[in-house]
Amino acid sequence: MMTKHSEMAILLATAQIRVKAANGEYVTLRALIDQGSQKTTISEEASQILHLPRRREVTELQGLGNTTVGVSKFKINIKIKPRFLSNEAYNVEALILPKLASAQPDKTFKWDIEQFKNYTLADPNFNKLDRIDIVIGSDIYADILEEGIFKKDRILGQATKLGWILSGVLQQPRKNNTILAAVTTTLEKFWEIEDTTTPADTADDDECLRIFEKTTVRNGNNRFVVNLPFKQKKKRIRRFSQTSYGEVS
């Protein structure tokens, strides 16, 4: 963990992966590799892009001191492949959460990528700020690991079937006082839930899910479009407008 006035930044292991969508196409998403998470999780936004059938199951997520840090109400099965051509594929059950980690890293930084030219990186844009779509947990962590480690300065490279993942301490001064805690010690940072006191499922939840599954389509600009449900005064769900999200790679 960094102190508030530290001049070092921590790099967490990320990977670009291809995930199979409902239409059979593969969408490139960004994953955080976290052996401290027992289950693989996916953001609501990413699950909507994939448009895969979801199953209702309420699961509490617990952090330090057995404190509930979030609630997942749905899960989906996803198929993961490396970003490059490979016969490797992993089927895993993923819990859907409203949000996952903040962008990783917390800012884009300069790095001499040439020193890694002999390695096929899992995330060639590891130094660029981008959102996290999936957290790959310990349920498949052991499956993707391979033999092979290298160390350059204070950066550790580890071989996986998704490519080489990089983690460690960046030898660069920071220009802000952002505190970044290790993912294995502050799980709450990677399970930021909009409402951790969500009540039991209601008829409105079922109606929203029905509208989502029935109206979601992909338009001519390669973006998904779905009708937005709004409540009327009599607590009935009505279709009001459409919005688009998630451009497919």
C-alpha positions in Angstrom: 0.0 0.0 0.0 1.2 3.5 -0.7 1.3 6.3 1.8 -0.4 9.5 1.0 2.8 11.3 0.2 4.6 8.5 -1.6 6.2 9.2 -4.9 5.7 5.7 -6.1 2.7 4.2 -8.0 1.6 0.6 -7.9 0.8 -1.2 -11.1 -1.8 -4.0 -10.9 -1.9 -6.8 -13.4 -4.4 -6.3 -16.3 -5.2 -8.1 -19.5 -7.1 -7.5 -22.7 -9.4 -10.5 -23.3 -11.9 -11.5 -25.9 -15.3 -12.5 -24.5 -18.0 -14.2 -26.5 -21.2 -12.2 -26.9 -24.7 -13.6 -27.4 -24.5 -13.1 -31.2 -21.4 -15.3 -31.4 -18.9 -12.4 -31.9 -16.0 -11.8 -29.6 -15.8 -8.4 -27.8 -12.5 -7.1 -26.4 -12.8 -6.2 -22.8 -10.2 -5.2 -20.1 -9.7 -7.5 -17.1 -8.0 -7.0 -13.7 -6.2 -10.2 -12.6 -7.0 -10.6 -8.9 -6.2 -13.9 -7.1 -7.6 -12.3 -3.9 -11.2 -12.5 -5.3 -12.9 -15.8 -4.9 -15.2 -15.3 -7.8 -14.9 -13.7 -11.2 -17.1 -10.6 -11.5 -18.3 -8.4 -14.5 -19.7 -4.9 -14.6 -23.3 -4.3 -15.5 -22.2 -2.2 -18.5 -20.0 -5.1 -19.9 -22.8 -7.6 -19.3 -25.2 -5.5 -21.3 -22.7 -5.2 -24.2 -22.4 -9.0 -24.3 -26.2 -9.4 -24.0 -25.9 -12.9 -22.6 -28.8 -14.5 -20.7 -28.5 -13.9 -17.0 -29.7 -15.9 -14.0 -31.1 -14.4 -10.8 -29.1 -15.3 -7.8 -28.5 -12.9 -4.8 -24.9 -13.1 -3.6 -23.3 -11.0 -0.8 -19.7 -9.9 -1.3 -17.7 -9.6 1.9 -14.5 -7.7 2.5 -12.3 -7.2 5.5 -13.8 -8.2 8.9 -16.7 -10.1 7.2 -18.2 -6.7 6.3 -20.7 -6.8 3.4 -19.4 -4.6 0.7 -21.9 -5.3 -2.1 -24.7 -7.5 -3.4 -24.8 -9.2 -6.8 -28.4 -10.0 -8.0 -27.5 -11.8 -11.2 -24.8 -13.9 -12.8 -23.9 -15.0 -16.3 -21.7 -17.6 -17.9 -18.9 -16.1 -20.1 -16.4 -17.6 -22.4 -12.9 -15.9 -22.3 -10.1 -16.1 -24.8 -6.7 -14.3 -25.1 -6.5 -11.2 -27.1 -4.3 -13.0 -29.7 -5.1 -16.1 -31.8 -5.1 -19.1 -29.5 -6.9 -22.4 -28.8 -7.2 -21.5 -25.2 -10.7 -20.7 -23.9 -12.2 -20.6 -20.4 -15.8 -20.9 -19.4 -16.5 -19.2 -16.1 -19.5 -18.0 -14.1 -19.3 -14.3 -13.4 -21.3 -12.3 -10.9 -22.8 -9.0 -12.2 -22.0 -5.9 -10.2 -23.1 -2.3 -10.9 -19.5 -1.2 -10.9 -16.0 -2.7 -10.6 -12.7 -1.1 -10.1 -11.9 2.4 -11.0 -9.8 2.9 -14.2 -6.4 1.2 -13.9 -3.9 2.8 -13.8 -5.3 5.9 -12.3 -3.5 8.0 -15.0 -1.7 7.4 -18.2 2.1 7.3 -17.8 5.1 7.1 -20.1 6.9 3.8 -20.4 9.6 2.4 -22.7 7.6 -0.4 -24.2 10.6 -1.6 -26.2 12.0 -3.4 -23.1 9.1 -5.8 -23.4 9.3 -6.4 -27.1 10.3 -10.0 -26.6 7.2 -10.7 -24.5 3.6 -11.1 -25.7 1.9 -8.8 -23.2 -1.6 -9.6 -21.9 -2.3 -5.9 -21.9 0.0 -3.9 -24.3 -1.8 -0.7 -23.1 -1.0 -1.5 -19.4 0.3 2.1 -19.0 -2.8 3.8 -20.3 -5.8 4.8 -18.2 -8.8 2.6 -19.0 -11.8 1.1 -17.3 -12.0 -2.4 -15.8 -14.8 -4.5 -17.3 -14.0 -7.9 -15.6 -12.2 -9.0 -12.5 -10.7 -12.4 -13.0 -10.8 -14.2 -9.7 -9.1 -17.2 -8.1 -11.8 -19.5 -9.7 -9.8 -19.6 -12.9 -6.5 -17.9 -11.8 -4.6 -21.2 -11.5 -5.9 -22.3 -14.9 -4.4 -19.3 -16.7 -1.0 -19.4 -15.0 2.1 -20.7 -16.8 5.7 -21.2 -15.8 7.9 -18.1 -16.3 8.8 -15.0 -14.4 11.0 -12.0 -15.2 11.8 -8.8 -13.3 12.8 -5.5 -14.7 13.6 -2.8 -12.1 10.6 -3.3 -9.7 8.2 -4.6 -12.3 7.3 -8.3 -12.2 6.3 -10.1 -15.3 4.4 -13.4 -15.0 3.6 -15.8 -17.9 -0.1 -16.6 -18.3 -2.1 -18.2 -21.1 -3.6 -14.7 -21.7 -0.1 -13.3 -22.2 2.5 -11.8 -19.8 0.9 -9.8 -17.0 2.9 -7.0 -15.3 2.6 -5.7 -11.7 4.8 -4.0 -9.2 6.1 -0.5 -8.4 6.5 2.1 -11.1 9.7 4.1 -10.9 8.0 7.3 -11.6 7.1 10.2 -9.3 3.5 10.9 -8.8 2.0 14.4 -9.3 -1.0 13.8 -6.9 -1.7 12.3 -3.5 -4.0 9.6 -4.6 -3.9 6.6 -2.3 -3.9 3.2 -4.1 -4.3 0.1 -1.9 -3.4 -3.4 -2.9 -6.4 -5.2 -4.3 -5.9 -8.2 -2.0 -6.1 -5.9 1.1 -8.9 -3.4 0.2 -11.4 -5.4 -1.8 -14.0 -2.7 -1.2 -12.3 -0.4 -3.8 -13.1 -3.0 -6.4 -16.7 -3.6 -5.4 -18.1 -0.1 -5.5 -21.8 -0.8 -5.3 -24.3 2.0 -5.9 -26.6 0.8 -3.2 -25.4 -1.8 -0.7 -28.8 -2.0 1.0 -30.8 -3.2 -2.0 -34.0 -4.9 -0.8 -35.4 -8.2 -2.1 -36.2 -8.5 -5.8 -39.5 -6.8 -6.7 -42.0 -7.0 -9.6 -40.4 -3.9 -11.0 -37.1 -5.7 -11.2 -38.7 -8.5 -13.2 -40.4 -6.0 -15.5 -37.1 -4.1 -16.1 -35.3 -7.3 -17.0 -38.1 -8.3 -19.4 -37.9 -5.0 -21.2 -34.1 -5.3 -21.4 -34.2 -8.8 -22.9 -37.1 -7.9 -25.3 -36.0 -4.6 -26.7 -32.2 -4.6 -26.8 -30.9 -4.5 -30.4 -27.7 -3.4 -32.2 -28.1 -0.4 -34.5 -26.3 0.5 -37.8 -23.5 2.3 -35.8 -22.6 -1.0 -34.1 -24.0 0.1 -30.8 -26.6 -1.6 -28.6 -29.9 0.2 -28.1 -32.4 -0.5 -25.4 -35.7 1.0 -24.2 -35.4 2.7 -20.8 -38.1 1.8 -18.2 -39.6 4.7 -16.2 -42.0 4.5 -13.3 -45.3 6.3 -13.6 -47.1 7.7 -10.5 -49.1 4.5 -10.2 -45.8 2.5 -10.0 -46.2 1.0 -13.4 -43.3 0.5 -15.7 -43.6 2.2 -19.1 -41.3 2.4 -22.1 -40.3 6.0 -22.5 -37.2 6.4 -24.7 -34.3 4.6 -26.1 -30.6 4.9 -25.4 -27.5 3.4 -26.9 -24.4 2.1 -25.2 -21.3 0.0 -25.7 -19.6 0.1 -29.1 -18.5 -3.4 -30.1 -14.9 -3.8 -31.0 
